[in-house]
Amino acid sequence: MSASSWVSTSLPYLKPRDAGNGDAWGAEAATQGRRGTQRILQAGEVSAPTDVAKLFVIPEGAPVVVRRRLILLDDVPNELTDTYYPIGIARGTRLVETAKIPGGAVTFLAGLGHVGALVCEDVTAGVPDEEERKTLRTAPEEPVLRLTRLTLDRDDQPIQVDRMVMPAHRQRLRYQIRIG
């Protein structure tokens, strides 16, 4: 892995943040002496893609809210993330706006009473589509990692689906599991 590689763990992105704290990405990057920023490229209601609809257990094409963000590390594209929310949770909230949310969306959801209790992540590798390649500034045929994260609340109801695309050569995903 090169010097620009990034080691990422999921846990900081799953917990609500204390009042006055910035978003988890900026804080995590700062702990490694780096600068983590993000741009919200799109926010609003869309038709649920097939995989998202399946995870939310809703009909394909049903309305959901999406926030598409470009995640930057030291001003270099590091990740493209689409985060989906059920319409019943997100419609009419800050989640449909392109403005940043203080403390991040997980903190905002917690304020609405939606706290994650179980997270399921699937990671695959593949070749980016043309839009992903251009946005992430990858070379043709350069592989990407695709991480899909489903967050369920205490009642096993889905509250969020994240679909992330990351240049494979710049990433290492680390999982730590405490048992007992």
N, C-alpha and C positions, 0 to 999 in steps of 0.2 A: 504494500500500500504506500502511496506517495505521502509527502508531507502535508498535502491538502486533504488527506483522508479524514473522515469524521467517524468517531465511535459514538453510537447513539443507544440510549436505553429508553424504554417506553414509560417507565413509572412517573417521571416528572410531568408527563403530559396527561396523566389520568386523574390527578388529584387537584381539587380546587386550591387556589392560591390565597394567601392571607391578603386582606385589604392593603392597598398601597404597593403591592408587589407587581412588577411587570409581568409579561407573559413568560411561560416556561422556556420557550426557545431562546429568548434573549438572555435569560438567567443561566441556562445551561451553557451557552456559548461563552459567556463571560467567565464562568468557572474554569474554562480552558484557555483563557486569555484571547478569545476570539470575539468577533462582533456578529451576532445573530439578529437579522431583521427579516421582515416579511412584507410582501405587498399583497393586498387583497385585489385579485383580478376581476372577480365577479361575486355577487351575492344576490340571492332571490329565489323565487319559486321556479322549479323545473319539473319535468316529468321524470319519474324514477327510472333510472336505467335498470335493466333486467337483474343484474347481480345485487344492486341496492334494494330493489323491491323484494327480492327473495329474502334478504337479511332482515328487512323490516316486516316481512310477512304481510305485504300489501300487493295489490295488483300492479303488474308492470305498467308504467306510464302514469300511475297515480301521482298527485302532486307531493313534492318534498321540497325542503329548502336546502340549498347548497351554498357553501362558501368555498371558492377556489382561491388558493393562496400560492404564491411563489415564495419559497423559503430560501433566504440568502445567507451564506456564511462568508463573512468578509467581502460582501458585495458580489459574490459569485453564486449563481444558482446551485442550490444544494438539493432541492426537493420541490416537487409540484404536488400539492395536496388538495384533494376535493373532500370536503367534510359535509356529509348529508345529515339532516335532522328530520324527524317525522313532522308533518305539517301541523299536527295538533300541539306540538311543543313549540315550534319555531315561528309559525305565522304571526305577523304583527309585532315581532320582537326585534331587538337589535341584530339578531342573526341574519335578517334579510337585508341588512345595510352593509355597505362597503367600508364603513368606518371601523377602525380597530376597537376591540372591546377591552376595557381595562381589566387586567388579570387573566384575559383569555376567555374563550367560549366555555371551557369546562367550569370555570369559576362562575360565569354567568348562568349556566344551566343549574349549578348547585343552588344559586340564589332563587331559582324558580322551583326548587324542590326536586330536581332531577340529578341524582348522584349515581355515578357508575359504581357497580359492585362486582361485575364480572366482565373481563375483556378477553376476546378471542382474536388472535392475530394469525393471518396466513401470509407467508412470504413466498413469492415466485420470482423467477428471472425471465427476462425476455428482451426483445428489441423494441425500442420506443417507436410510437407512431411519429409522423412528421411534425406535428405540433409539439409533442413532448420533446423531440430531438432539438428543435429550434429553441424552445423555451429553456431547456436545461443546458443548451450549448454542448451537446454531445456529438461525437463523430458518427458518420453513417455506420450502421450495424454495431455500434458500441452498446453493450448490454446495459439494461437497467434492472433494478430490483423493484418489485411491486409489492407493497405491504397493504393488506386490507385488514382493518381493525373494526370489530363490532363491539360496542359498549352496551351492556345491559344494566338495568337498575336492580334493586333488591328484589323486585317482583319478576325478574327475568324478562322485562319489557325492553326492547331496543330503544336507546335514546340517541345513538350517534353511530354513523358509519364513516370511517376515514379510508380514502383510497390514495395512497402515496406512491409516487414514482421517483426513484433516486438513481443517479448515475452509479452503477455498480462499483466501479474502480475507486470511487471516492467515499465509500461507505463500509462500515462494519456494524452490524446489529448485534447488540449484546443483551442476553436474557439472563437474569438472575432469578431463581425460584427458591423461595424459602418454604420448606415443608415442616409443619409442626410448630 
